[in-house]
Amino acid sequence: RTSVHTHHPPQNGAELTPHQPDNNMMDPGSEKDRKKQGEEPGRRLVVALDGSKMSGYILEWCAKNVFQKDDQVMLLHVATYHTVTSVPTGDIGDYYGGVKMEQLTNDMREIAVEAGKKFLQACSKKASSVGLTDAASTLLLTNQANSPKHTICDFVKAECPDMLICGSRGMGLLNRAFLGSASDYLSHNVNCPLMIVRVPTKLVEADAAAQ
């Protein structure tokens, strides 16, 4: 059964402390117990999925080329919400009926959580369809002040998996310079081996056209 965990970062978007999964998937102690029993511990793999349709390709590719029988796999997704710092005034502002900015922020947060859960549920179904029936799921929640790539990096540093897997859209040099590549950032900052799955250009273009 796939479980979804959420973490609420500070309102100012400061560096978050990742949620510790309660299924002991990333617990080094479980490896020690298995070693004592003479069993070879399975690899602890984290698959970072960005919310796009390309995530399905990444799971299919990993099922064919990466995943092994005893692997402990976690599907990781970062949901981002925007903190409301001001409310329109005048006639437009009257629409809010005196709703406080804090309430609007909470509403934005809940919308992000529900969208993230729905996406991970779809990923779990996809994982099951390619033979990965016992993957765990973790949803990390952050606001706009802390980007997904930084959030993933913080999580991985805390959990220390055997490998992080993420996809690459194949951004051009200009886009890399102005927008930054998540996979490029992770390759320079995570504290574990990183596998980058290059998504075929036709799938990237199809996903962009659908947005």
C-alpha positions as CSV (number, residue, x, y, z in Angstrom):
1,R,0.0,0.0,0.0
2,T,1.3,3.4,-0.9
3,S,1.3,6.1,1.7
4,V,1.6,9.8,1.2
5,H,3.5,12.1,3.6
6,T,3.3,15.8,3.6
7,H,5.7,18.3,5.2
8,H,4.8,22.0,5.8
9,P,7.8,24.3,5.6
10,P,8.1,27.5,7.5
11,Q,6.0,30.4,6.1
12,N,9.1,32.3,5.1
13,G,10.3,29.4,2.9
14,A,13.4,28.7,5.0
15,E,15.3,25.5,4.6
16,L,13.0,22.7,5.4
17,T,13.5,19.7,7.6
18,P,12.3,16.7,5.5
19,H,9.7,14.4,6.9
20,Q,11.0,11.1,8.1
21,P,8.9,8.3,6.5
22,D,7.2,6.1,9.0
23,N,7.5,3.0,7.0
24,N,11.3,2.7,7.9
25,M,12.1,2.5,4.2
26,M,15.1,4.7,4.6
27,D,16.0,3.5,8.1
28,P,19.6,2.2,8.1
29,G,18.7,0.0,11.1
30,S,16.6,-2.2,8.9
31,E,19.7,-2.9,6.7
32,K,21.7,-3.9,9.8
33,D,18.9,-6.3,10.9
34,R,18.9,-8.0,7.5
35,K,22.6,-8.3,7.4
36,K,22.5,-10.0,10.9
37,Q,20.1,-12.5,9.4
38,G,22.4,-13.2,6.5
39,E,20.2,-11.5,4.0
40,E,21.5,-9.0,1.4
41,P,19.7,-5.7,2.0
42,G,17.9,-4.3,-1.0
43,R,18.9,-0.9,-2.5
44,R,17.1,2.1,-1.2
45,L,16.1,4.1,-4.3
46,V,14.4,7.5,-4.5
47,V,12.7,8.4,-7.8
48,A,12.0,12.1,-8.0
49,L,9.0,12.9,-10.2
50,D,8.1,16.4,-11.3
51,G,4.4,16.2,-11.9
52,S,4.6,15.9,-15.7
53,K,3.3,13.1,-18.0
54,M,7.0,12.2,-18.6
55,S,7.0,10.6,-15.1
56,G,5.4,7.6,-16.6
57,Y,8.2,7.1,-19.1
58,I,10.8,7.4,-16.3
59,L,9.0,4.7,-14.3
60,E,8.8,2.4,-17.3
61,W,12.4,2.9,-18.2
62,C,13.5,2.2,-14.6
63,A,11.4,-0.9,-14.5
64,K,13.2,-2.3,-17.5
65,N,16.7,-1.1,-16.7
66,V,17.1,-0.3,-13.0
67,F,14.8,-1.8,-10.5
68,Q,15.7,-5.1,-9.0
69,K,13.6,-7.6,-7.0
70,D,14.7,-6.5,-3.5
71,D,14.9,-2.8,-4.1
72,Q,13.0,-0.5,-1.7
73,V,11.7,2.2,-4.0
74,M,10.2,5.6,-2.9
75,L,8.4,7.8,-5.3
76,L,9.1,11.5,-4.4
77,H,7.2,14.5,-5.5
78,V,7.5,18.2,-4.4
79,A,4.3,20.3,-4.4
80,T,4.8,24.0,-4.4
81,Y,2.3,26.6,-3.2
82,H,2.4,30.4,-3.1
83,T,2.2,32.4,0.2
84,V,-0.3,35.2,-0.1
85,T,1.3,38.4,1.1
86,S,-1.2,41.0,-0.1
87,V,-4.9,41.1,-1.1
88,P,-6.2,43.4,-3.9
89,T,-8.0,46.5,-2.7
90,G,-11.0,48.4,-3.9
91,D,-13.8,46.6,-5.8
92,I,-11.7,43.5,-6.5
93,G,-10.7,43.2,-2.8
94,D,-14.3,43.3,-1.7
95,Y,-14.7,39.9,-3.4
96,Y,-12.7,38.3,-0.7
97,G,-15.3,39.3,1.9
98,G,-12.7,40.0,4.6
99,V,-10.9,36.7,4.2
100,K,-7.5,36.9,5.9
101,M,-4.2,36.4,4.0
102,E,-3.4,33.5,6.3
103,Q,-6.6,31.7,5.2
104,L,-5.8,32.3,1.6
105,T,-2.3,30.9,2.1
106,N,-3.8,27.8,3.8
107,D,-6.2,27.3,0.9
108,M,-3.3,27.5,-1.6
109,R,-1.4,25.0,0.5
110,E,-4.3,22.5,0.6
111,I,-4.8,22.8,-3.1
112,A,-1.2,22.0,-3.7
113,V,-1.4,19.0,-1.3
114,E,-4.5,17.5,-3.0
115,A,-2.9,18.0,-6.5
116,G,0.3,16.3,-5.2
117,K,-1.6,13.4,-3.7
118,K,-3.5,12.9,-6.9
119,F,-0.3,12.9,-9.0
120,L,1.4,10.4,-6.7
121,Q,-1.6,8.1,-6.7
122,A,-1.4,8.1,-10.5
123,C,2.3,7.3,-10.3
124,S,1.7,4.5,-7.9
125,K,-0.8,2.9,-10.4
126,K,1.7,3.3,-13.2
127,A,4.4,1.8,-11.0
128,S,2.1,-1.2,-10.3
129,S,1.4,-1.6,-14.0
130,V,5.1,-2.1,-14.7
131,G,5.7,-4.5,-11.9
132,L,6.6,-2.3,-9.0
133,T,3.7,-3.1,-6.6
134,D,5.1,-2.0,-3.2
135,A,6.6,1.4,-3.8
136,A,6.3,4.0,-1.1
137,S,5.3,7.6,-1.8
138,T,6.4,10.8,-0.2
139,L,5.0,14.3,-0.9
140,L,7.1,17.2,0.2
141,L,5.4,20.6,0.5
142,T,7.2,23.9,0.1
143,N,6.3,27.5,-0.8
144,Q,7.7,29.5,-3.7
145,A,10.7,30.7,-1.7
146,N,12.2,27.2,-1.7
147,S,12.5,25.5,-5.2
148,P,11.8,21.8,-5.7
149,K,15.4,21.1,-6.6
150,H,16.6,22.5,-3.2
151,T,13.8,20.6,-1.4
152,I,14.8,17.3,-3.0
153,C,18.4,17.9,-2.2
154,D,17.6,18.6,1.4
155,F,15.5,15.4,1.6
156,V,18.1,13.2,0.1
157,K,20.9,14.6,2.3
158,A,18.7,13.7,5.3
159,E,17.6,10.2,4.1
160,C,20.9,9.1,2.5
161,P,19.4,6.6,-0.1
162,D,21.6,4.4,-2.2
163,M,20.6,6.3,-5.3
164,L,18.5,9.2,-6.5
165,I,16.8,8.9,-9.9
166,C,15.4,11.9,-11.8
167,G,14.5,12.8,-15.3
168,S,16.0,15.4,-17.7
169,R,14.0,17.4,-20.2
170,G,17.1,18.1,-22.2
171,M,17.1,21.9,-21.8
172,G,19.1,24.0,-24.2
173,L,22.1,26.1,-23.0
174,L,20.0,29.3,-22.9
175,N,17.3,27.8,-20.8
176,R,19.9,26.3,-18.5
177,A,21.5,29.7,-18.0
178,F,18.3,31.5,-17.2
179,L,16.1,28.8,-15.6
180,G,18.6,26.4,-14.2
181,S,18.3,22.6,-14.6
182,A,17.1,20.6,-11.6
183,S,19.1,17.5,-12.7
184,D,22.2,19.6,-13.1
185,Y,21.8,21.2,-9.7
186,L,21.2,17.7,-8.1
187,S,24.3,16.3,-9.8
188,H,26.5,18.8,-8.1
189,N,24.8,18.8,-4.7
190,V,23.3,15.5,-3.6
191,N,25.3,13.2,-1.3
192,C,24.5,9.9,-3.1
193,P,24.8,8.4,-6.6
194,L,22.5,10.1,-9.1
195,M,21.0,8.6,-12.2
196,I,19.5,11.0,-14.7
197,V,17.0,9.5,-17.2
198,R,17.0,11.5,-20.4
199,V,13.4,11.7,-21.7
200,P,13.0,11.5,-25.5
201,T,12.6,14.8,-27.2
202,K,9.2,13.8,-28.7
203,L,7.8,13.2,-25.3
204,V,9.1,16.5,-24.0
205,E,7.5,18.3,-26.9
206,A,4.2,16.5,-26.5
207,D,4.1,17.3,-22.8
208,A,4.8,21.0,-23.5
209,A,2.1,21.1,-26.2
210,A,-0.4,19.7,-23.8
211,Q,0.2,22.3,-21.2
